Amino acid sequence: MAAHLTSLLDLTPAQTKRVVDLAVEVKKHPQEFAKDLAGKSIAMIFAKQSTRTRISFEVGIHQLGAQALALSAGGSSGMQLGRGETIHDTANVLSRFVDGIVIRTFGQDQVDGLAEHGSVPVINALTDKYHPCQALADLLTIREHLGSPEGKTLVYVGAGNNVAHSLMLAGPRSGMNVICACPASLPPHQDVLARAEADAKEAGTTVTVSHNLHEAAEGAHVLYTDTWVSMGEEAEAKALMKKLEGFCITADIMKRADPSAQFMHCLPAHREEEVSTEVMDGPQSVVFDQAENRLHAQKALMLLLFGARAW
């Protein structure tokens, strides 16, 4: 039984499927789960700005009958974490007050430290290395639109970032093949790639890296991208944009994919940079279904991690 979600490495293929299966039920019959977390309090720590993550978690926690405490990691109204209190001490203190911790921050070490030193479930709501909740919502979206991720090929287009890493780990856990189409100068982390490749070999799927978008897109069932300039990278924006020239998903790129292919984006999107407006607002785009599914996938995850439903 998974105790935390620090990354998708915490989930087996069976557990990954269980989260998605339960998310389908939560989405279909939300009223059946309305009191499942009654009496629980969940701390939500934000060191990064957030739209979808904060709203989906806060609404989801409320819909399950629990109390959400939205906390800032810094600034004049922030936690002592922003003034140098250690992760060890923060984890111990929060564990005395709340039943779980959701954290959106920069360093993966903060998430891992809270999980190591605290005594309540910790959920990684995004770090610079991983974005596991996004990947779980994506698997739900793919299931809804393509029947199942099994045997499908997802092509992630852009820098080898946190979203790419989580999709690469999601592939072997869902029976899906994943191609990371990125510039040679912006590859995924080698340790994540090595683990994803090993998991894929065991699962009978593939995880590969390509530097040729046109070749990678051939026959794909999902074409997926992310903003080219993430939070914290604003100073590097011009250099990143130059490196990613030619990696925009356009209507011509979509035509190379399978006729049933879906376009996905974790949002926020910058039209005419990583994706053309024609594709973003086109009939193959499921980006707002993706956004909505953050709510349902995260509710399912919390039900399982907090013991309201069995793994």
Secondary structure, 3 states (H helix, E strand, C coil): CCCCECCHHHCCHHHHHHHHHHHHHHHHCHHHHCCCCCCCEEEEEECCCCCHHHHHHHHHHHHCCCEEEEEECCCCCCCHHHHCCCHHHHHHHHHHHCCEEEEECCCHHHHHHHHHHCCCCEEEEECCCCCHHHHHHHHHHHHHHHCCCCCCEEEEECCCCHHHHHHHHHHHHHCCEEEEECCCCCCCCHHHHHHHHHHHHHHCCCEEEECCHHHHHCCCCEEEECCCCCCCCHHHHHHHHHHCCCCCECHHHHHHCCCCCEEEECCCCCECCCECHHHHCCCCECHHHHHHHHHHHHHHHHHHHCCCCCC
